[in-house]
Amino acid sequence: MIQKHEYRLPAEWEPQSGVQLTWPHKDTDWAPMLEEIESTYREMALEISQREPLLLVVPDYFKQSFQNSQLSILNSNDTWARDHGFITLVNDETKTAKLLDFKFNGWGEKFPSELDNALNLGLFDKEIFNGEYENHLDFVLEGGSIESDGKGTVFTTSCCLMAPHRNQPLTKEEIEQRLKTYLNAERVLWIDHGALIGDDTDGHIDTLVRICPNDTLLYVGCDDADDEQYEDLRLMEEQLKSFRTLKGEPYRLMKLPMPRPIYDEDGERLPATYANFLIINGAVLCPVYNQPDIDAEALQIIGKAFPGYEIVSIDCRSIIKQHGSLHCCTMQFPEHVLK
């Protein structure tokens, strides 16, 4: 087990000092629908800033303001803070942090990313963080590709971390050792099934399986045998049943429903998922898709996994048009990190 004097990757439900949003602008892929996506981002920003500080990475012409927020003017290629943001370790004894800056390369060189990849150092130079900068720009790692229970177990997916143009020629064993070393993890649990159709990330875990308090795993399921994702998600469920905690006990498994298929204007299926929720101080912001019956079922299940939290729904039909959702757009900072 991780000792008190060591650094660790906290669980997302631990106290936070703030959340980062990288704002959509006219030079991103959001340009054709900028008004629509900005409306969704304003809703996210309002809900977050009511509960904790908000760090907004914005273009120089940005005029919006929110209570309890600070602006940092930096250029970006896109808006996915989960994947270009710092991954932060904390030391519970010294109340210090390490801000790990990994390489972001547009999910395996699919999209331009040079500006996004420079954001962390640009933010650190503004002296808005309490913590030590740690350069890992020789290793590709996106925040959406890992989940932590805060106790030494890191979850990830083999289809993402072993995808082309990430960290070849490293083997799975070599990647696992780097994760354990960089994140001070005791072990890595690999999920080998479940990538969603339309997902640009090659199967980020935050679209599929989320770790919750009390050794609970919330995961995406599919009950429609005719759905083309059915078999892969069934195999993922079977693998989750085989996982054990560090104490050797099975995880508490809670299955989230699959939204009815949503397609873009070209008829391509979009990766809608209820697993891509954001945990903040006292609340969980949950994606919904204007499917009242299934939305309500998902919100109820998430509420059971987070007793005592306010469950807040946000319509994410705009965000999935660029193949992401709430968690993908955000990155939280642990307690004491954001000044």
MARKOL-934922 format. One line per 8 residues: number of its first residue (from 1); for each residue z, y negated, x of C-alpha. Coordinates in steps of 0.02 Angstrom, whole numbers, plus 32768, in hexadecimal, padded with zeros to 4 digits. Layout:
NUM	Z,Y,X; ...
***
This chain:
1	8000,8000,8000; 7FE3,7F4C,8035; 807E,7F03,8087; 80C8,7E5D,8051; 809A,7E06,80F4; 7FE2,7E37,80EA; 7F4F,7DE2,8097; 7F08,7E32,7FFB
9	7E81,7E16,7F7A; 7EE1,7DE5,7EDD; 7EBA,7E20,7E2E; 7E60,7D9F,7DC4; 7EEE,7D92,7D45; 7F68,7D52,7DC8; 7F93,7C97,7DC3; 7F01,7C27,7DEF
17	7EF3,7B7A,7E3C; 7E48,7B59,7DF2; 7D98,7B95,7DC9; 7CF1,7B64,7E15; 7C55,7B40,7DAE; 7BB1,7B1A,7E06; 7B55,7AAD,7D89; 7AA2,7AD1,7D4E
25	7A22,7A4B,7D79; 7969,7A23,7D74; 7945,7A7A,7E19; 798A,7B22,7DE0; 793B,7BAB,7D77; 7994,7B5B,7CE3; 791A,7AC8,7CE1; 78B7,7B02,7C47
33	7957,7B12,7BE0; 79C9,7A96,7C36; 7A0E,7A46,7B98; 7A3A,7AEF,7B4D; 7A91,7B33,7BE7; 7AEE,7A90,7C0A; 7B37,7A9B,7B5B; 7B7D,7B48,7B85
41	7BBF,7B0B,7C2D; 7C16,7A78,7BD8; 7C6C,7AF3,7B64; 7CA3,7B5E,7BF8; 7CDE,7AC5,7C58; 7D43,7A85,7BC5; 7D9B,7B2B,7BA8; 7DC3,7B41,7C61
49	7DFB,7A8E,7C81; 7E75,7A95,7BF0; 7ED3,7B20,7C4A; 7EBC,7B03,7D05; 7E60,7A95,7D83; 7DA3,7A9F,7D87; 7D37,7A8A,7E22; 7C86,7A52,7DF5
57	7BFD,7A62,7E77; 7B7B,79E9,7E36; 7AD7,798D,7E60; 7AE4,78D7,7E93; 7AA9,7898,7DE9; 7B30,78F5,7D88; 7B8B,7880,7D0E; 7BF9,78F2,7CA4
65	7CB5,78EE,7CBB; 7D41,7962,7C83; 7DFB,794D,7C85; 7E51,79AE,7D11; 7DB1,79C1,7D77; 7D6D,7989,7E1E; 7CB6,7975,7E50; 7C65,79A9,7EF2
73	7BB1,796F,7F09; 7B50,79F7,7F62; 7A9F,7A3A,7F4E; 7A89,7AE9,7F08; 79FB,7B60,7EE5; 7A4F,7BA4,7E4A; 7AF5,7BB1,7DEF; 7B42,7C5D,7E0A
81	7BEA,7C2C,7E55; 7C2B,7CDD,7E47; 7BB0,7D15,7ECB; 7BA4,7C80,7F41; 7C5B,7C4B,7F34; 7CEB,7C73,7FA9; 7D42,7D1A,7F98; 7DF9,7CEF,7FB6
89	7E85,7D57,8000; 7F3C,7D25,7FED; 7FDB,7D45,804F; 806D,7D4F,7FD6; 80F2,7D33,805C; 80A7,7C9C,80B4; 804E,7C54,8019; 7FB1,7C41,8082
97	7EFE,7C73,805F; 7E5F,7CA9,80B7; 7DBB,7C68,8070; 7D39,7CED,8096; 7C87,7CAD,80A1; 7C0D,7D3D,808E; 7B51,7D30,8090; 7AFA,7D15,7FE9
105	7A40,7D3F,7FF3; 7A05,7D32,7F3F; 7A36,7DE5,7F12; 79CF,7E38,7F97; 7955,7DAA,7FBB; 7915,7DA2,7F08; 7930,7CE6,7EF8; 7945,7C4E,7F6B
113	79F9,7C3F,7FA4; 7A06,7BD6,8042; 7A5B,7B44,7FEA; 7AD2,7BB6,7F8A; 7AFE,7C11,802A; 7B33,7B6A,8079; 7BA3,7B33,7FE9; 7C45,7B82,8024
121	7C44,7B2D,80CD; 7C12,7A8A,807A; 7CA5,7A97,8003; 7D1D,7AC9,808D; 7CEC,7A30,80F3; 7D23,79C2,8061; 7DD7,79FD,807F; 7DF6,7A2D,7FCB
129	7E3F,7AD9,7FF4; 7EE1,7B17,803C; 7EAB,7BAA,80A6; 7E56,7BE8,8143; 7D98,7BF4,8146; 7D59,7C9F,817D; 7CA1,7CB6,81A8; 7C52,7D59,816E
137	7BA1,7D18,815C; 7B5F,7DB2,81B5; 7B8C,7E1D,811D; 7B43,7E0F,806E; 7BC9,7E18,7FE7; 7BC8,7DCA,7F3A; 7C67,7DAB,7ED6; 7C1C,7DFE,7E3D
145	7C07,7EA0,7E9C; 7CC2,7EC2,7EB5; 7D60,7ED0,7E4C; 7E12,7ED5,7E8D; 7EB4,7F13,7E40; 7F17,7EA9,7EBB; 7F6E,7F45,7EFB; 7EF2,7F84,7F7C
153	7E67,7FD1,7F14; 7DBB,7F82,7F10; 7D37,7FBD,7E94; 7C7D,7FAA,7EB2; 7BD6,7FF9,7E86; 7B69,805D,7EFC; 7AC8,8021,7EA9; 7AF0,7F6D,7EDB
161	7B3D,7F7C,7F86; 7ABB,7FFB,7FBD; 7A29,7F9A,7F71; 7997,7F64,7FDF; 79A3,7EC4,8047; 7A61,7EBA,8041; 7AB1,7F09,80DB; 7A36,7F87,811F
169	7A3B,7FEA,818D; 7AF7,7FFE,816C; 7B27,80A2,811A; 7B97,80B0,8081; 7C26,80E4,80F1; 7C0C,804F,8164; 7C04,7FD7,80D0; 7CA4,8022,8089
177	7CFD,800A,812F; 7CC8,7F54,8135; 7D07,7F38,8084; 7DAE,7F86,80B0; 7DBB,7F1E,814E; 7D81,7E77,810A; 7DDF,7E85,8064; 7E76,7EE1,80AD
185	7E5C,7F68,802B; 7EAE,8012,8031; 7E1B,8066,7FDC; 7D74,8049,7F87; 7D44,80A0,7EE4; 7C87,80AB,7ED2; 7C34,80B2,7E27; 7B8E,810C,7E30
193	7B43,80EC,7D83; 7B29,8065,7D02; 7AB5,7FD8,7D39; 7A7C,7F73,7CA1; 79C5,7F58,7C78; 7990,7EA8,7CA7; 7A1A,7E92,7D28; 79DD,7E36,7DC4
201	7A78,7E65,7E27; 7A53,7F1F,7E3A; 7AED,7F4D,7DD6; 7B7D,7ED5,7DF2; 7C20,7F24,7DBD; 7C52,7E89,7D59; 7BCA,7EB5,7CDA; 7C0B,7F67,7CC8
209	7CC2,7F87,7CF1; 7D55,7F0F,7CFE; 7E02,7F33,7D3F; 7E8D,7EF0,7CCE; 7F4C,7EF0,7CD3; 7FAC,7F93,7CC8; 7F26,7FFB,7D1F; 7EAD,7FE1,7C91
217	7DF0,7FEB,7CA5; 7D86,7F93,7C24; 7CD6,7FD8,7C2C; 7C30,7FCA,7BD2; 7C03,805E,7B66; 7B6E,808F,7AFB; 7B77,80FC,7A60; 7ABE,80F6,7A36
225	7A6C,8191,7A81; 79C2,813F,7A69; 79F0,80AB,7AD7; 799C,80B8,7B80; 7A42,808E,7BD5; 7AA4,8115,7B79; 7AA0,81A1,7BF9; 7AC8,8135,7C91
233	7B5C,80E6,7C39; 7B99,8191,7C00; 7B97,81CC,7CB5; 7BF6,812F,7CE8; 7C7A,8154,7C64; 7C8F,8205,7CA6; 7CA6,81C4,7D57; 7D2A,8146,7D1C
241	7D8A,81D5,7CCC; 7D94,8227,7D77; 7DDE,818F,7DCF; 7E97,818C,7DF8; 7F0C,80FF,7E26; 7F62,80F8,7ECF; 7FF2,8152,7E79; 7F7E,81DF,7E46
249	7F7B,81B5,7D8D; 7EE0,81A0,7D1F; 7EAC,80F1,7CF0; 7EC0,80B4,7C3F; 7E0B,80A9,7C04; 7DD2,8032,7B7B; 7D1B,8034,7B47; 7CC2,7F94,7B19
257	7C31,7F9C,7A9F; 7B7D,7F7A,7AD2; 7B2E,7EE2,7A7F; 7A91,7F08,7A1B; 79FB,7EEE,7A8E; 79CA,7E39,7AAF; 791C,7E12,7AF1; 78CE,7D79,7B41
265	782D,7D27,7B07; 77C8,7DA2,7B70; 7819,7E38,7B1E; 7885,7E64,7BB4; 7934,7EA3,7B90; 79C0,7E32,7BCC; 7A62,7E77,7C19; 7ADC,7E44,7B91
273	7B8B,7E88,7BB2; 7C3B,7E67,7B74; 7C84,7E99,7C1D; 7C54,7DF3,7C6D; 7CEF,7D95,7C30; 7D52,7D16,7C96; 7E0E,7D21,7CA9; 7E66,7C7A,7CBF
281	7F1A,7C41,7CB1; 7F55,7C7B,7C06; 7EAA,7CA0,7BBD; 7E11,7D0F,7BC9; 7D69,7CBD,7BAA; 7CF9,7D41,7B5B; 7C3C,7D45,7B45; 7BF7,7D5D,7A94
289	7B44,7D6C,7A5A; 7B3B,7D39,79A2; 7B58,7DEC,796B; 7BF5,7DCF,7902; 7C25,7E85,78E6; 7C10,7EBF,799A; 7C52,7E1A,79E0; 7CF2,7E2E,797B
297	7D0A,7EE1,79B4; 7CF6,7EB0,7A6A; 7D70,7E1D,7A5B; 7DF1,7E8E,7A0A; 7DE5,7F0E,7A97; 7DF0,7E89,7B1F; 7E88,7E42,7AC5; 7EDE,7EEB,7ACC
305	7EBF,7EF3,7B87; 7F0A,7E45,7B9F; 7FA3,7E38,7B2E; 7FEA,7D89,7B27; 7F46,7D37,7B5A; 7EE1,7CC4,7AEC; 7E37,7D13,7ACC; 7DB0,7C8D,7AC9
313	7CFB,7CB4,7A9B; 7C66,7C57,7AE5; 7BB4,7C72,7AA9; 7B56,7CB0,7B43; 7AA8,7CC6,7AFB; 7A70,7C37,7B6A; 7AB8,7C80,7C0B; 7A6C,7D2D,7BF7
321	79BF,7CDE,7BF5; 79D9,7CD2,7CB1; 7A2A,7D7F,7CB3; 7AE2,7D50,7CC7; 7B7B,7D24,7C60; 7C25,7CCE,7C6D; 7C6F,7D28,7D02; 7BCD,7D15,7D64
329	7BD4,7C57,7D51; 7C85,7C41,7D91; 7CF9,7C62,7E24; 7DB5,7C56,7E18; 7E2A,7C20,7EA4; 7ED6,7C6F,7EB4; 7F76,7C0A,7EA8; 7F90,7B81,7F2B
337	7EDB,7B8A,7F6C; 7E81,7AFB,7F13; 7ED5,7A55,7F3D
***
